[in-house]
Amino acid sequence: SFTNTILLTHTTEHPRAVAVILGHLGASQSTMQRYLEWYRRRECSVVTGTAPPARFMANASLRSQARQVWSETAKLLRPTAPSTPVVMHLFSNGGAFLLEEMERVLLEEDRNHQGTRLSQDDVQLIRSRLKFGYQMFDSCPCYIRMAWDTTDLSKSFPHPAWTSTTASSTTTTTESTPPSGSWRQGLYTWGAACALTTWSLFTPWSLGHAHSFWNAMLDSRVCLHNVYLYTTTDLATDATQLERLMEHRQNEVGANCRSYKFDDSNHCRLDSDHPELYQNAIQEALEAAVQRGAGGEKEQQQ
């Protein structure tokens, strides 16, 4: 929907987890239903949400959409066992912008819940279950570079075709240093930056948002179990900046970051181009979250 969030729900009796799926910009209802099925098959209750393109492009508030998704999440969580985690799976900056607002809702309404759709009990319930769960980022967060940002242009967007090193598909859980860049990288980076700057000139209130959004992704402590799936051939998400974000979250925030890095495919295409690896990543993250939930419940009972 161009103006409304795509809100789908599925309820499972005694779910292993409650999954919150945040779609990319312009995701269709059939696409969101396909994502929902990944978790339904794994015996999870599910709620989906999207950032309406009209509000995203205007950089308008996503507060109402954030509350909608959390309200449905709380409904699914209330009848579950205390060990049931909340897991989140998001795509591109359409999902990441909505996540930013959803985390802000939890933090602000935890302090002042009067007049909101979420009760203080619901806020505390969601936050407690997120501690067991995870946030899985597909092709995001995308670093929003403005034209005047010249930070390491030579290493931005480390597309193998733009470097002297030819790489094949890889999967890794550690950081790596991308090879030196070329004039093509700089040219593309400036082009992308100029496009974003033009968008910002038409929506001047977005100038500060680019900076605050990235800081929120860097320093969030709402969930410290993070999984990143990305590719160096993504011409929307700067893999170099994403690797710096992961390093910061691990070293400065204390987050547990797992990464799956590829050198082929494209933006939000990894699930189609590497279906087995992708589904294995979901399964491993979910099993770990369920185990953390069971361990957390035992600690509370002692």
Solvent accessible surface area in square Angstrom, and as a share of the most:
residue,aa,sasa,rsa
1,S,73,0.47
2,F,134,0.56
3,T,77,0.45
4,N,94,0.48
5,T,17,0.10
6,I,12,0.06
7,L,59,0.29
8,L,28,0.14
9,T,68,0.40
10,H,54,0.24
11,T,100,0.58
12,T,29,0.17
13,E,144,0.64
14,H,160,0.71
15,P,15,0.09
16,R,74,0.27
17,A,0,0.00
18,V,0,0.00
19,A,1,0.01
20,V,0,0.00
21,I,1,0.00
22,L,0,0.00
23,G,0,0.00
24,H,43,0.19
25,L,60,0.30
26,G,53,0.51
27,A,6,0.05
28,S,52,0.34
29,Q,113,0.50
30,S,84,0.54
31,T,28,0.16
32,M,0,0.00
33,Q,74,0.33
34,R,107,0.39
35,Y,4,0.01
36,L,5,0.02
37,E,43,0.19
38,W,13,0.05
39,Y,0,0.00
40,R,96,0.35
41,R,138,0.50
42,R,35,0.13
43,E,103,0.46
44,C,0,0.00
45,S,2,0.01
46,V,0,0.00
47,V,0,0.00
48,T,0,0.00
49,G,0,0.00
50,T,7,0.04
51,A,1,0.01
52,P,0,0.00
53,P,19,0.12
54,A,31,0.24
55,R,82,0.30
56,F,27,0.11
57,M,99,0.44
58,A,42,0.32
59,N,19,0.10
60,A,37,0.28
61,S,65,0.42
62,L,12,0.06
63,R,53,0.19
64,S,52,0.34
65,Q,13,0.06
66,A,0,0.00
67,R,55,0.20
68,Q,57,0.26
69,V,0,0.00
70,W,0,0.00
71,S,23,0.15
72,E,38,0.17
73,T,0,0.00
74,A,0,0.00
75,K,113,0.48
76,L,19,0.09
77,L,0,0.00
78,R,135,0.49
79,P,112,0.70
80,T,20,0.11
81,A,55,0.42
82,P,72,0.45
83,S,24,0.16
84,T,7,0.04
85,P,1,0.01
86,V,0,0.00
87,V,0,0.00
88,M,1,0.00
89,H,1,0.01
90,L,0,0.00
91,F,1,0.00
92,S,14,0.09
93,N,14,0.07
94,G,1,0.01
95,G,0,0.00
96,A,0,0.00
97,F,9,0.04
98,L,0,0.00
99,L,2,0.01
100,E,7,0.03
101,E,18,0.08
102,M,0,0.00
103,E,11,0.05
104,R,79,0.29
105,V,0,0.00
106,L,0,0.00
107,L,71,0.35
108,E,63,0.28
109,E,3,0.02
110,D,38,0.19
111,R,181,0.66
112,N,99,0.51
113,H,67,0.30
114,Q,149,0.66
115,G,88,0.84
116,T,37,0.21
117,R,155,0.56
118,L,3,0.01
119,S,54,0.35
120,Q,65,0.29
121,D,109,0.56
122,D,13,0.07
123,V,0,0.00
124,Q,93,0.41
125,L,38,0.19
126,I,0,0.00
127,R,66,0.24
128,S,44,0.29
129,R,16,0.06
130,L,0,0.00
131,K,136,0.58
132,F,28,0.12
133,G,0,0.00
134,Y,3,0.01
135,Q,3,0.01
136,M,0,0.00
137,F,10,0.04
138,D,0,0.00
139,S,0,0.00
140,C,0,0.00
141,P,1,0.01
142,C,13,0.08
143,Y,48,0.18
144,I,19,0.09
145,R,10,0.04
146,M,10,0.05
147,A,20,0.15
148,W,161,0.57
149,D,28,0.15
150,T,85,0.50
151,T,69,0.40
152,D,65,0.34
153,L,35,0.17
154,S,64,0.41
155,K,70,0.30
156,S,2,0.01
157,F,15,0.06
158,P,6,0.04
159,H,39,0.17
160,P,24,0.15
161,A,75,0.58
162,W,39,0.14
163,T,22,0.13
164,S,116,0.75
165,T,69,0.40
166,T,132,0.77
167,A,44,0.34
168,S,82,0.53
169,S,52,0.34
170,T,60,0.35
171,T,60,0.35
172,T,33,0.19
173,T,64,0.37
174,T,92,0.54
175,E,68,0.30
176,S,53,0.34
177,T,115,0.67
178,P,18,0.11
179,P,51,0.32
180,S,84,0.54
181,G,24,0.23
182,S,35,0.22
183,W,169,0.59
184,R,109,0.40
185,Q,0,0.00
186,G,16,0.15
187,L,118,0.59
188,Y,68,0.26
189,T,1,0.00
190,W,92,0.32
191,G,42,0.41
192,A,30,0.23
193,A,1,0.01
194,C,65,0.39
195,A,65,0.51
196,L,52,0.26
197,T,17,0.10
198,T,68,0.39
199,W,43,0.15
200,S,0,0.00
201,L,123,0.61
202,F,163,0.68
203,T,12,0.07
204,P,73,0.46
205,W,157,0.55
206,S,1,0.00
207,L,77,0.38
208,G,50,0.48
209,H,42,0.19
210,A,11,0.09
211,H,130,0.58
212,S,49,0.32
213,F,0,0.00
214,W,25,0.09
215,N,56,0.29
216,A,33,0.25
217,M,9,0.04
218,L,30,0.15
219,D,65,0.33
220,S,17,0.11
221,R,145,0.53
222,V,9,0.05
223,C,2,0.01
224,L,63,0.31
225,H,41,0.18
226,N,2,0.01
227,V,12,0.07
228,Y,1,0.00
229,L,1,0.01
230,Y,4,0.02
231,T,1,0.01
232,T,8,0.05
233,T,16,0.10
234,D,2,0.01
235,L,61,0.30
236,A,51,0.40
237,T,2,0.01
238,D,3,0.02
239,A,1,0.01
240,T,6,0.04
241,Q,13,0.06
242,L,1,0.00
243,E,10,0.05
244,R,82,0.30
245,L,1,0.01
246,M,1,0.01
247,E,83,0.37
248,H,56,0.25
249,R,5,0.02
250,Q,65,0.29
251,N,104,0.53
252,E,118,0.53
253,V,16,0.09
254,G,54,0.52
255,A,9,0.07
256,N,92,0.47
257,C,15,0.09
258,R,94,0.34
259,S,4,0.02
260,Y,13,0.05
261,K,20,0.09
262,F,3,0.01
263,D,20,0.11
264,D,53,0.27
265,S,25,0.16
266,N,67,0.34
267,H,50,0.22
268,C,21,0.13
269,R,118,0.43
270,L,0,0.00
271,D,9,0.05
272,S,55,0.35
273,D,64,0.33
274,H,32,0.14
275,P,74,0.47
276,E,131,0.59
277,L,73,0.36
278,Y,2,0.01
279,Q,41,0.18
280,N,71,0.36
281,A,2,0.01
282,I,0,0.00
283,Q,63,0.28
284,E,85,0.38
285,A,12,0.09
286,L,0,0.00
287,E,58,0.26
288,A,40,0.31
289,A,0,0.00
290,V,39,0.22
291,Q,125,0.56
292,R,64,0.23
293,G,0,0.00
294,A,42,0.33
295,G,31,0.30
296,G,11,0.11
297,E,38,0.17
298,K,129,0.55
299,E,128,0.57
300,Q,126,0.56
301,Q,135,0.60
302,Q,183,0.82
